[in-house]
Amino acid sequence: MPVKIVLVLLLLALPLIPTFWALVDIPRRRFPSHRKKMLWFFTVSTLPFLGAVLYILFMRRHTEPVTTP
């Protein structure tokens, strides 16, 4: 019985990993405008798995990391 519970929890938690990763990554990247950054943050927040996958596939490669002194 505990194995089934662990499997169900794992299946429910796996889609959250890209979402949390994108929410941490967005503030660390340089976007063309502040508005685009806010729009992607809002998209990932409101469409958890789908928004994160879209961000990772289409937008992340067009941004660069913010450099800190």
N, CA, C, O and CB atoms as a CASP TS submission, in Angstrom:
PFRMAT TS
TARGET T0000
AUTHOR 0000-0000-0000
METHOD Language model
MODEL 1
PARENT N/A
ATOM      1  N   MET     1       0.805  -1.212   0.000  1.00  0.00           N
ATOM      2  CA  MET     1       0.000   0.000   0.000  1.00  0.00           C
ATOM      3  C   MET     1       0.851   1.282   0.000  1.00  0.00           C
ATOM      4  O   MET     1       0.543   2.194  -0.766  1.00  0.00           O
ATOM      5  CB  MET     1      -0.917  -0.005   1.202  1.00  0.00           C
ATOM      6  N   PRO     2       1.901   1.393   0.818  1.00  0.00           N
ATOM      7  CA  PRO     2       2.717   2.610   0.796  1.00  0.00           C
ATOM      8  C   PRO     2       3.399   2.868  -0.551  1.00  0.00           C
ATOM      9  O   PRO     2       3.652   4.021  -0.903  1.00  0.00           O
ATOM     10  CB  PRO     2       3.763   2.530   1.872  1.00  0.00           C
ATOM     11  N   VAL     3       3.696   1.814  -1.298  1.00  0.00           N
ATOM     12  CA  VAL     3       4.343   1.992  -2.591  1.00  0.00           C
ATOM     13  C   VAL     3       3.389   2.714  -3.551  1.00  0.00           C
ATOM     14  O   VAL     3       3.819   3.565  -4.329  1.00  0.00           O
ATOM     15  CB  VAL     3       4.783   0.623  -3.177  1.00  0.00           C
ATOM     16  N   LYS     4       2.118   2.379  -3.496  1.00  0.00           N
ATOM     17  CA  LYS     4       1.132   3.040  -4.361  1.00  0.00           C
ATOM     18  C   LYS     4       1.013   4.514  -4.014  1.00  0.00           C
ATOM     19  O   LYS     4       0.889   5.358  -4.902  1.00  0.00           O
ATOM     20  CB  LYS     4      -0.239   2.360  -4.239  1.00  0.00           C
ATOM     21  N   ILE     5       1.049   4.820  -2.741  1.00  0.00           N
ATOM     22  CA  ILE     5       0.959   6.218  -2.308  1.00  0.00           C
ATOM     23  C   ILE     5       2.168   6.999  -2.792  1.00  0.00           C
ATOM     24  O   ILE     5       2.031   8.129  -3.261  1.00  0.00           O
ATOM     25  CB  ILE     5       0.846   6.310  -0.776  1.00  0.00           C
ATOM     26  N   VAL     6       3.326   6.418  -2.685  1.00  0.00           N
ATOM     27  CA  VAL     6       4.553   7.075  -3.143  1.00  0.00           C
ATOM     28  C   VAL     6       4.504   7.301  -4.653  1.00  0.00           C
ATOM     29  O   VAL     6       4.890   8.369  -5.129  1.00  0.00           O
ATOM     30  CB  VAL     6       5.795   6.233  -2.768  1.00  0.00           C
ATOM     31  N   LEU     7       4.038   6.320  -5.403  1.00  0.00           N
ATOM     32  CA  LEU     7       3.937   6.467  -6.855  1.00  0.00           C
ATOM     33  C   LEU     7       2.959   7.571  -7.249  1.00  0.00           C
ATOM     34  O   LEU     7       3.239   8.355  -8.156  1.00  0.00           O
ATOM     35  CB  LEU     7       3.507   5.149  -7.487  1.00  0.00           C
ATOM     36  N   VAL     8       1.819   7.634  -6.573  1.00  0.00           N
ATOM     37  CA  VAL     8       0.838   8.675  -6.869  1.00  0.00           C
ATOM     38  C   VAL     8       1.415  10.047  -6.536  1.00  0.00           C
ATOM     39  O   VAL     8       1.269  10.985  -7.319  1.00  0.00           O
ATOM     40  CB  VAL     8      -0.471   8.433  -6.083  1.00  0.00           C
ATOM     41  N   LEU     9       2.061  10.173  -5.393  1.00  0.00           N
ATOM     42  CA  LEU     9       2.672  11.450  -5.023  1.00  0.00           C
ATOM     43  C   LEU     9       3.763  11.850  -6.007  1.00  0.00           C
ATOM     44  O   LEU     9       3.898  13.026  -6.345  1.00  0.00           O
ATOM     45  CB  LEU     9       3.248  11.374  -3.612  1.00  0.00           C
ATOM     46  N   LEU    10       4.529  10.891  -6.459  1.00  0.00           N
ATOM     47  CA  LEU    10       5.577  11.165  -7.434  1.00  0.00           C
ATOM     48  C   LEU    10       4.985  11.630  -8.761  1.00  0.00           C
ATOM     49  O   LEU    10       5.492  12.573  -9.368  1.00  0.00           O
ATOM     50  CB  LEU    10       6.440   9.922  -7.649  1.00  0.00           C
ATOM     51  N   LEU    11       3.926  10.984  -9.210  1.00  0.00           N
ATOM     52  CA  LEU    11       3.279  11.382 -10.464  1.00  0.00           C
ATOM     53  C   LEU    11       2.642  12.769 -10.361  1.00  0.00           C
ATOM     54  O   LEU    11       2.585  13.497 -11.351  1.00  0.00           O
ATOM     55  CB  LEU    11       2.220  10.355 -10.857  1.00  0.00           C
ATOM     56  N   LEU    12       2.172  13.130  -9.189  1.00  0.00           N
ATOM     57  CA  LEU    12       1.584  14.452  -9.007  1.00  0.00           C
ATOM     58  C   LEU    12       2.650  15.535  -8.839  1.00  0.00           C
ATOM     59  O   LEU    12       2.416  16.693  -9.186  1.00  0.00           O
ATOM     60  CB  LEU    12       0.658  14.447  -7.802  1.00  0.00           C
ATOM     61  N   ALA    13       3.812  15.169  -8.312  1.00  0.00           N
ATOM     62  CA  ALA    13       4.864  16.153  -8.050  1.00  0.00           C
ATOM     63  C   ALA    13       5.754  16.409  -9.265  1.00  0.00           C
ATOM     64  O   ALA    13       6.304  17.503  -9.398  1.00  0.00           O
ATOM     65  CB  ALA    13       5.716  15.692  -6.890  1.00  0.00           C
ATOM     66  N   LEU    14       5.906  15.443 -10.138  1.00  0.00           N
ATOM     67  CA  LEU    14       6.807  15.610 -11.287  1.00  0.00           C
ATOM     68  C   LEU    14       6.459  16.795 -12.178  1.00  0.00           C
ATOM     69  O   LEU    14       7.378  17.491 -12.608  1.00  0.00           O
ATOM     70  CB  LEU    14       6.799  14.363 -12.114  1.00  0.00           C
ATOM     71  N   PRO    15       5.195  17.069 -12.483  1.00  0.00           N
ATOM     72  CA  PRO    15       4.894  18.235 -13.320  1.00  0.00           C
ATOM     73  C   PRO    15       5.211  19.572 -12.643  1.00  0.00           C
ATOM     74  O   PRO    15       5.312  20.595 -13.321  1.00  0.00           O
ATOM     75  CB  PRO    15       3.439  18.210 -13.712  1.00  0.00           C
ATOM     76  N   LEU    16       5.366  19.577 -11.342  1.00  0.00           N
ATOM     77  CA  LEU    16       5.674  20.825 -10.639  1.00  0.00           C
ATOM     78  C   LEU    16       7.148  21.215 -10.747  1.00  0.00           C
ATOM     79  O   LEU    16       7.493  22.380 -10.548  1.00  0.00           O
ATOM     80  CB  LEU    16       5.291  20.700  -9.180  1.00  0.00           C
ATOM     81  N   ILE    17       8.000  20.274 -11.053  1.00  0.00           N
ATOM     82  CA  ILE    17       9.438  20.562 -11.118  1.00  0.00           C
ATOM     83  C   ILE    17       9.765  21.608 -12.186  1.00  0.00           C
ATOM     84  O   ILE    17      10.479  22.561 -11.877  1.00  0.00           O
ATOM     85  CB  ILE    17      10.217  19.279 -11.398  1.00  0.00           C
ATOM     86  N   PRO    18       9.280  21.481 -13.432  1.00  0.00           N
ATOM     87  CA  PRO    18       9.583  22.533 -14.407  1.00  0.00           C
ATOM     88  C   PRO    18       8.994  23.892 -14.010  1.00  0.00           C
ATOM     89  O   PRO    18       9.574  24.936 -14.305  1.00  0.00           O
ATOM     90  CB  PRO    18       9.059  22.132 -15.775  1.00  0.00           C
ATOM     91  N   THR    19       7.855  23.867 -13.349  1.00  0.00           N
ATOM     92  CA  THR    19       7.225  25.124 -12.927  1.00  0.00           C
ATOM     93  C   THR    19       8.092  25.845 -11.911  1.00  0.00           C
ATOM     94  O   THR    19       8.368  27.034 -12.069  1.00  0.00           O
ATOM     95  CB  THR    19       5.832  24.862 -12.337  1.00  0.00           C
ATOM     96  N   PHE    20       8.524  25.147 -10.876  1.00  0.00           N
ATOM     97  CA  PHE    20       9.365  25.782  -9.867  1.00  0.00           C
ATOM     98  C   PHE    20      10.700  26.219 -10.457  1.00  0.00           C
ATOM     99  O   PHE    20      11.220  27.279 -10.111  1.00  0.00           O
ATOM    100  CB  PHE    20       9.595  24.834  -8.695  1.00  0.00           C
ATOM    101  N   TRP    21      11.251  25.404 -11.344  1.00  0.00           N
ATOM    102  CA  TRP    21      12.518  25.767 -11.964  1.00  0.00           C
ATOM    103  C   TRP    21      12.370  27.046 -12.798  1.00  0.00           C
ATOM    104  O   TRP    21      13.230  27.924 -12.746  1.00  0.00           O
ATOM    105  CB  TRP    21      13.032  24.613 -12.842  1.00  0.00           C
ATOM    106  N   ALA    22      11.279  27.148 -13.564  1.00  0.00           N
ATOM    107  CA  ALA    22      11.050  28.347 -14.381  1.00  0.00           C
ATOM    108  C   ALA    22      10.819  29.574 -13.498  1.00  0.00           C
ATOM    109  O   ALA    22      11.313  30.657 -13.814  1.00  0.00           O
ATOM    110  CB  ALA    22       9.844  28.137 -15.320  1.00  0.00           C
ATOM    111  N   LEU    23      10.081  29.424 -12.404  1.00  0.00           N
ATOM    112  CA  LEU    23       9.830  30.555 -11.508  1.00  0.00           C
ATOM    113  C   LEU    23      11.117  31.061 -10.856  1.00  0.00           C
ATOM    114  O   LEU    23      11.234  32.249 -10.556  1.00  0.00           O
ATOM    115  CB  LEU    23       8.825  30.158 -10.430  1.00  0.00           C
ATOM    116  N   VAL    24      12.059  30.188 -10.640  1.00  0.00           N
ATOM    117  CA  VAL    24      13.360  30.601 -10.091  1.00  0.00           C
ATOM    118  C   VAL    24      14.244  31.167 -11.194  1.00  0.00           C
ATOM    119  O   VAL    24      15.026  32.086 -10.948  1.00  0.00           O
ATOM    120  CB  VAL    24      14.067  29.410  -9.399  1.00  0.00           C
ATOM    121  N   ASP    25      14.131  30.636 -12.399  1.00  0.00           N
ATOM    122  CA  ASP    25      14.996  31.035 -13.507  1.00  0.00           C
ATOM    123  C   ASP    25      14.617  32.396 -14.105  1.00  0.00           C
ATOM    124  O   ASP    25      15.503  33.157 -14.494  1.00  0.00           O
ATOM    125  CB  ASP    25      14.953  29.978 -14.588  1.00  0.00           C
ATOM    126  N   ILE    26      13.349  32.709 -14.185  1.00  0.00           N
ATOM    127  CA  ILE    26      12.905  33.947 -14.845  1.00  0.00           C
ATOM    128  C   ILE    26      13.534  35.197 -14.229  1.00  0.00           C
ATOM    129  O   ILE    26      14.026  36.036 -14.983  1.00  0.00           O
ATOM    130  CB  ILE    26      11.387  34.056 -14.777  1.00  0.00           C
ATOM    131  N   PRO    27      13.548  35.371 -12.915  1.00  0.00           N
ATOM    132  CA  PRO    27      14.189  36.580 -12.365  1.00  0.00           C
ATOM    133  C   PRO    27      15.704  36.643 -12.592  1.00  0.00           C
ATOM    134  O   PRO    27      16.300  37.717 -12.511  1.00  0.00           O
ATOM    135  CB  PRO    27      13.914  36.662 -10.886  1.00  0.00           C
ATOM    136  N   ARG    28      16.318  35.510 -12.873  1.00  0.00           N
ATOM    137  CA  ARG    28      17.763  35.462 -13.076  1.00  0.00           C
ATOM    138  C   ARG    28      18.181  35.685 -14.524  1.00  0.00           C
ATOM    139  O   ARG    28      19.371  35.622 -14.834  1.00  0.00           O
ATOM    140  CB  ARG    28      18.291  34.144 -12.608  1.00  0.00           C
ATOM    141  N   ARG    29      17.222  35.947 -15.424  1.00  0.00           N
ATOM    142  CA  ARG    29      17.516  36.124 -16.838  1.00  0.00           C
ATOM    143  C   ARG    29      17.233  37.552 -17.275  1.00  0.00           C
ATOM    144  O   ARG    29      16.397  38.237 -16.687  1.00  0.00           O
ATOM    145  CB  ARG    29      16.704  35.145 -17.679  1.00  0.00           C
ATOM    146  N   ARG    30      17.931  37.991 -18.305  1.00  0.00           N
ATOM    147  CA  ARG    30      17.730  39.317 -18.876  1.00  0.00           C
ATOM    148  C   ARG    30      16.800  39.203 -20.071  1.00  0.00           C
ATOM    149  O   ARG    30      17.099  38.501 -21.037  1.00  0.00           O
ATOM    150  CB  ARG    30      19.081  39.962 -19.286  1.00  0.00           C
ATOM    151  N   PHE    31      15.676  39.892 -20.003  1.00  0.00           N
ATOM    152  CA  PHE    31      14.663  39.872 -21.061  1.00  0.00           C
ATOM    153  C   PHE    31      14.745  41.175 -21.851  1.00  0.00           C
ATOM    154  O   PHE    31      15.322  42.151 -21.373  1.00  0.00           O
ATOM    155  CB  PHE    31      13.229  39.673 -20.465  1.00  0.00           C
ATOM    156  N   PRO    32      14.169  41.200 -23.062  1.00  0.00           N
ATOM    157  CA  PRO    32      14.177  42.436 -23.859  1.00  0.00           C
ATOM    158  C   PRO    32      13.472  43.593 -23.151  1.00  0.00           C
ATOM    159  O   PRO    32      13.839  44.753 -23.339  1.00  0.00           O
ATOM    160  CB  PRO    32      13.516  42.188 -25.207  1.00  0.00           C
ATOM    161  N   SER    33      12.461  43.279 -22.339  1.00  0.00           N
ATOM    162  CA  SER    33      11.775  44.336 -21.598  1.00  0.00           C
ATOM    163  C   SER    33      11.272  43.767 -20.274  1.00  0.00           C
ATOM    164  O   SER    33      11.096  42.559 -20.114  1.00  0.00           O
ATOM    165  CB  SER    33      10.596  44.932 -22.430  1.00  0.00           C
ATOM    166  N   HIS    34      11.052  44.669 -19.346  1.00  0.00           N
ATOM    167  CA  HIS    34      10.530  44.269 -18.041  1.00  0.00           C
ATOM    168  C   HIS    34       9.122  43.698 -18.195  1.00  0.00           C
ATOM    169  O   HIS    34       8.726  42.795 -17.458  1.00  0.00           O
ATOM    170  CB  HIS    34      10.524  45.467 -17.061  1.00  0.00           C
ATOM    171  N   ARG    35       8.386  44.220 -19.138  1.00  0.00           N
ATOM    172  CA  ARG    35       7.017  43.759 -19.377  1.00  0.00           C
ATOM    173  C   ARG    35       6.995  42.290 -19.820  1.00  0.00           C
ATOM    174  O   ARG    35       6.141  41.522 -19.376  1.00  0.00           O
ATOM    175  CB  ARG    35       6.337  44.642 -20.438  1.00  0.00           C
ATOM    176  N   LYS    36       7.923  41.903 -20.688  1.00  0.00           N
ATOM    177  CA  LYS    36       8.002  40.511 -21.125  1.00  0.00           C
ATOM    178  C   LYS    36       8.342  39.586 -19.962  1.00  0.00           C
ATOM    179  O   LYS    36       7.802  38.486 -19.848  1.00  0.00           O
ATOM    180  CB  LYS    36       9.042  40.361 -22.237  1.00  0.00           C
ATOM    181  N   LYS    37       9.233  40.042 -19.114  1.00  0.00           N
ATOM    182  CA  LYS    37       9.606  39.237 -17.952  1.00  0.00           C
ATOM    183  C   LYS    37       8.394  39.017 -17.053  1.00  0.00           C
ATOM    184  O   LYS    37       8.155  37.903 -16.587  1.00  0.00           O
ATOM    185  CB  LYS    37      10.746  39.915 -17.162  1.00  0.00           C
ATOM    186  N   MET    38       7.635  40.073 -16.812  1.00  0.00           N
ATOM    187  CA  MET    38       6.439  39.961 -15.973  1.00  0.00           C
ATOM    188  C   MET    38       5.385  39.067 -16.639  1.00  0.00           C
ATOM    189  O   MET    38       4.704  38.291 -15.968  1.00  0.00           O
ATOM    190  CB  MET    38       5.851  41.360 -15.691  1.00  0.00           C
ATOM    191  N   LEU    39       5.261  39.187 -17.954  1.00  0.00           N
ATOM    192  CA  LEU    39       4.290  38.378 -18.687  1.00  0.00           C
ATOM    193  C   LEU    39       4.633  36.890 -18.585  1.00  0.00           C
ATOM    194  O   LEU    39       3.742  36.067 -18.373  1.00  0.00           O
ATOM    195  CB  LEU    39       4.238  38.811 -20.161  1.00  0.00           C
ATOM    196  N   TRP    40       5.908  36.535 -18.733  1.00  0.00           N
ATOM    197  CA  TRP    40       6.301  35.141 -18.614  1.00  0.00           C
ATOM    198  C   TRP    40       6.153  34.638 -17.187  1.00  0.00           C
ATOM    199  O   TRP    40       5.752  33.495 -16.968  1.00  0.00           O
ATOM    200  CB  TRP    40       7.729  34.958 -19.082  1.00  0.00           C
ATOM    201  N   PHE    41       6.472  35.477 -16.223  1.00  0.00           N
ATOM    202  CA  PHE    41       6.304  35.071 -14.825  1.00  0.00           C
ATOM    203  C   PHE    41       4.830  34.803 -14.536  1.00  0.00           C
ATOM    204  O   PHE    41       4.490  33.824 -13.871  1.00  0.00           O
ATOM    205  CB  PHE    41       6.856  36.159 -13.865  1.00  0.00           C
ATOM    206  N   PHE    42       3.957  35.679 -15.038  1.00  0.00           N
ATOM    207  CA  PHE    42       2.516  35.500 -14.854  1.00  0.00           C
ATOM    208  C   PHE    42       2.024  34.240 -15.568  1.00  0.00           C
ATOM    209  O   PHE    42       1.205  33.500 -15.022  1.00  0.00           O
ATOM    210  CB  PHE    42       1.753  36.731 -15.370  1.00  0.00           C
ATOM    211  N   THR    43       2.511  33.995 -16.769  1.00  0.00           N
ATOM    212  CA  THR    43       2.103  32.817 -17.537  1.00  0.00           C
ATOM    213  C   THR    43       2.500  31.531 -16.829  1.00  0.00           C
ATOM    214  O   THR    43       1.695  30.607 -16.713  1.00  0.00           O
ATOM    215  CB  THR    43       2.719  32.852 -18.934  1.00  0.00           C
ATOM    216  N   VAL    44       3.725  31.472 -16.361  1.00  0.00           N
ATOM    217  CA  VAL    44       4.193  30.269 -15.664  1.00  0.00           C
ATOM    218  C   VAL    44       3.433  30.087 -14.352  1.00  0.00           C
ATOM    219  O   VAL    44       3.151  28.958 -13.950  1.00  0.00           O
ATOM    220  CB  VAL    44       5.715  30.350 -15.395  1.00  0.00           C
ATOM    221  N   SER    45       3.105  31.180 -13.692  1.00  0.00           N
ATOM    222  CA  SER    45       2.387  31.086 -12.417  1.00  0.00           C
ATOM    223  C   SER    45       0.949  30.616 -12.597  1.00  0.00           C
ATOM    224  O   SER    45       0.443  29.849 -11.779  1.00  0.00           O
ATOM    225  CB  SER    45       2.397  32.431 -11.714  1.00  0.00           C
ATOM    226  N   THR    46       0.292  31.063 -13.648  1.00  0.00           N
ATOM    227  CA  THR    46      -1.119  30.737 -13.816  1.00  0.00           C
ATOM    228  C   THR    46      -1.361  29.443 -14.593  1.00  0.00           C
ATOM    229  O   THR    46      -2.393  28.799 -14.409  1.00  0.00           O
ATOM    230  CB  THR    46      -1.811  31.866 -14.508  1.00  0.00           C
ATOM    231  N   LEU    47      -0.436  29.063 -15.446  1.00  0.00           N
ATOM    232  CA  LEU    47      -0.536  27.797 -16.185  1.00  0.00           C
ATOM    233  C   LEU    47       0.655  26.928 -15.794  1.00  0.00           C
ATOM    234  O   LEU    47       1.614  26.818 -16.558  1.00  0.00           O
ATOM    235  CB  LEU    47      -0.574  28.038 -17.744  1.00  0.00           C
ATOM    236  N   PRO    48       0.608  26.313 -14.622  1.00  0.00           N
ATOM    237  CA  PRO    48       1.809  25.703 -14.055  1.00  0.00           C
ATOM    238  C   PRO    48       2.655  24.860 -14.996  1.00  0.00           C
ATOM    239  O   PRO    48       3.770  25.276 -15.310  1.00  0.00           O
ATOM    240  CB  PRO    48       1.421  24.874 -12.933  1.00  0.00           C
ATOM    241  N   PHE    49       2.217  23.745 -15.451  1.00  0.00           N
ATOM    242  CA  PHE    49       3.094  22.895 -16.258  1.00  0.00           C
ATOM    243  C   PHE    49       3.240  23.416 -17.681  1.00  0.00           C
ATOM    244  O   PHE    49       4.349  23.485 -18.210  1.00  0.00           O
ATOM    245  CB  PHE    49       2.563  21.472 -16.286  1.00  0.00           C
ATOM    246  N   LEU    50       2.137  23.777 -18.292  1.00  0.00           N
ATOM    247  CA  LEU    50       2.156  24.237 -19.680  1.00  0.00           C
ATOM    248  C   LEU    50       2.970  25.527 -19.845  1.00  0.00           C
ATOM    249  O   LEU    50       3.768  25.642 -20.775  1.00  0.00           O
ATOM    250  CB  LEU    50       0.728  24.458 -20.175  1.00  0.00           C
ATOM    251  N   GLY    51       2.770  26.488 -18.951  1.00  0.00           N
ATOM    252  CA  GLY    51       3.514  27.741 -19.023  1.00  0.00           C
ATOM    253  C   GLY    51       5.009  27.536 -18.871  1.00  0.00           C
ATOM    254  O   GLY    51       5.805  28.176 -19.559  1.00  0.00           O
ATOM    255  N   ALA    52       5.388  26.644 -17.970  1.00  0.00           N
ATOM    256  CA  ALA    52       6.813  26.378 -17.752  1.00  0.00           C
ATOM    257  C   ALA    52       7.446  25.715 -18.971  1.00  0.00           C
ATOM    258  O   ALA    52       8.557  26.067 -19.368  1.00  0.00           O
ATOM    259  CB  ALA    52       7.007  25.492 -16.517  1.00  0.00           C
ATOM    260  N   VAL    53       6.748  24.770 -19.555  1.00  0.00           N
ATOM    261  CA  VAL    53       7.287  24.087 -20.734  1.00  0.00           C
ATOM    262  C   VAL    53       7.410  25.071 -21.897  1.00  0.00           C
ATOM    263  O   VAL    53       8.409  25.056 -22.617  1.00  0.00           O
ATOM    264  CB  VAL    53       6.387  22.886 -21.133  1.00  0.00           C
ATOM    265  N   LEU    54       6.415  25.915 -22.083  1.00  0.00           N
ATOM    266  CA  LEU    54       6.488  26.921 -23.152  1.00  0.00           C
ATOM    267  C   LEU    54       7.661  27.880 -22.921  1.00  0.00           C
ATOM    268  O   LEU    54       8.377  28.220 -23.862  1.00  0.00           O
ATOM    269  CB  LEU    54       5.163  27.714 -23.238  1.00  0.00           C
ATOM    270  N   TYR    55       7.856  28.311 -21.683  1.00  0.00           N
ATOM    271  CA  TYR    55       8.977  29.204 -21.363  1.00  0.00           C
ATOM    272  C   TYR    55      10.307  28.516 -21.663  1.00  0.00           C
ATOM    273  O   TYR    55      11.179  29.103 -22.303  1.00  0.00           O
ATOM    274  CB  TYR    55       8.923  29.638 -19.877  1.00  0.00           C
ATOM    275  N   ILE    56      10.462  27.288 -21.207  1.00  0.00           N
ATOM    276  CA  ILE    56      11.730  26.574 -21.384  1.00  0.00           C
ATOM    277  C   ILE    56      12.015  26.329 -22.868  1.00  0.00           C
ATOM    278  O   ILE    56      13.152  26.483 -23.316  1.00  0.00           O
ATOM    279  CB  ILE    56      11.703  25.233 -20.620  1.00  0.00           C
ATOM    280  N   LEU    57      10.998  25.954 -23.618  1.00  0.00           N
ATOM    281  CA  LEU    57      11.208  25.626 -25.028  1.00  0.00           C
ATOM    282  C   LEU    57      11.406  26.850 -25.925  1.00  0.00           C
ATOM    283  O   LEU    57      12.234  26.830 -26.836  1.00  0.00           O
ATOM    284  CB  LEU    57      10.044  24.832 -25.532  1.00  0.00           C
ATOM    285  N   PHE    58      10.641  27.915 -25.661  1.00  0.00           N
ATOM    286  CA  PHE    58      10.629  29.020 -26.619  1.00  0.00           C
ATOM    287  C   PHE    58      11.327  30.299 -26.154  1.00  0.00           C
ATOM    288  O   PHE    58      11.902  31.007 -26.982  1.00  0.00           O
ATOM    289  CB  PHE    58       9.230  29.343 -26.956  1.00  0.00           C
ATOM    290  N   MET    59      11.298  30.611 -24.892  1.00  0.00           N
ATOM    291  CA  MET    59      11.812  31.910 -24.479  1.00  0.00           C
ATOM    292  C   MET    59      13.191  31.854 -23.834  1.00  0.00           C
ATOM    293  O   MET    59      13.975  32.790 -23.988  1.00  0.00           O
ATOM    294  CB  MET    59      10.857  32.539 -23.534  1.00  0.00           C
ATOM    295  N   ARG    60      13.498  30.800 -23.130  1.00  0.00           N
ATOM    296  CA  ARG    60      14.750  30.772 -22.368  1.00  0.00           C
ATOM    297  C   ARG    60      15.978  30.930 -23.254  1.00  0.00           C
ATOM    298  O   ARG    60      16.948  31.575 -22.857  1.00  0.00           O
ATOM    299  CB  ARG    60      14.852  29.478 -21.591  1.00  0.00           C
ATOM    300  N   ARG    61      15.948  30.359 -24.427  1.00  0.00           N
ATOM    301  CA  ARG    61      17.129  30.446 -25.301  1.00  0.00           C
ATOM    302  C   ARG    61      17.339  31.853 -25.878  1.00  0.00           C
ATOM    303  O   ARG    61      18.415  32.159 -26.392  1.00  0.00           O
ATOM    304  CB  ARG    61      16.999  29.445 -26.444  1.00  0.00           C
ATOM    305  N   HIS    62      16.324  32.697 -25.793  1.00  0.00           N
ATOM    306  CA  HIS    62      16.430  34.077 -26.295  1.00  0.00           C
ATOM    307  C   HIS    62      16.821  35.067 -25.214  1.00  0.00           C
ATOM    308  O   HIS    62      16.865  36.272 -25.463  1.00  0.00           O
ATOM    309  CB  HIS    62      15.121  34.506 -26.911  1.00  0.00           C
ATOM    310  N   THR    63      17.105  34.574 -24.020  1.00  0.00           N
ATOM    311  CA  THR    63      17.528  35.446 -22.927  1.00  0.00           C
ATOM    312  C   THR    63      18.929  35.051 -22.488  1.00  0.00           C
ATOM    313  O   THR    63      19.432  33.986 -22.849  1.00  0.00           O
ATOM    314  CB  THR    63      16.535  35.372 -21.733  1.00  0.00           C
ATOM    315  N   GLU    64      19.541  35.910 -21.717  1.00  0.00           N
ATOM    316  CA  GLU    64      20.858  35.602 -21.200  1.00  0.00           C
ATOM    317  C   GLU    64      20.866  35.818 -19.697  1.00  0.00           C
ATOM    318  O   GLU    64      20.051  36.585 -19.183  1.00  0.00           O
ATOM    319  CB  GLU    64      21.938  36.461 -21.886  1.00  0.00           C
ATOM    320  N   PRO    65      21.760  35.165 -18.989  1.00  0.00           N
ATOM    321  CA  PRO    65      21.798  35.325 -17.533  1.00  0.00           C
ATOM    322  C   PRO    65      22.179  36.752 -17.136  1.00  0.00           C
ATOM    323  O   PRO    65      22.961  37.417 -17.816  1.00  0.00           O
ATOM    324  CB  PRO    65      22.789  34.329 -16.917  1.00  0.00           C
ATOM    325  N   VAL    66      21.615  37.197 -16.039  1.00  0.00           N
ATOM    326  CA  VAL    66      21.968  38.501 -15.483  1.00  0.00           C
ATOM    327  C   VAL    66      23.308  38.351 -14.781  1.00  0.00           C
ATOM    328  O   VAL    66      23.482  37.447 -13.964  1.00  0.00           O
ATOM    329  CB  VAL    66      20.863  39.034 -14.498  1.00  0.00           C
ATOM    330  N   THR    67      24.246  39.218 -15.088  1.00  0.00           N
ATOM    331  CA  THR    67      25.543  39.154 -14.434  1.00  0.00           C
ATOM    332  C   THR    67      25.546  40.044 -13.214  1.00  0.00           C
ATOM    333  O   THR    67      25.097  41.189 -13.264  1.00  0.00           O
ATOM    334  CB  THR    67      26.662  39.557 -15.396  1.00  0.00           C
ATOM    335  N   THR    68      26.050  39.516 -12.128  1.00  0.00           N
ATOM    336  CA  THR    68      26.138  40.297 -10.900  1.00  0.00           C
ATOM    337  C   THR    68      27.598  40.621 -10.629  1.00  0.00           C
ATOM    338  O   THR    68      28.467  39.769 -10.813  1.00  0.00           O
ATOM    339  CB  THR    68      25.508  39.535  -9.701  1.00  0.00           C
ATOM    340  N   PRO    69      27.871  41.827 -10.200  1.00  0.00           N
ATOM    341  CA  PRO    69      29.278  42.203  -9.945  1.00  0.00           C
ATOM    342  C   PRO    69      29.845  41.547  -8.723  1.00  0.00           C
ATOM    343  O   PRO    69      31.009  41.768  -8.388  1.00  0.00           O
ATOM    344  CB  PRO    69      29.406  43.688  -9.800  1.00  0.00           C
TER
END
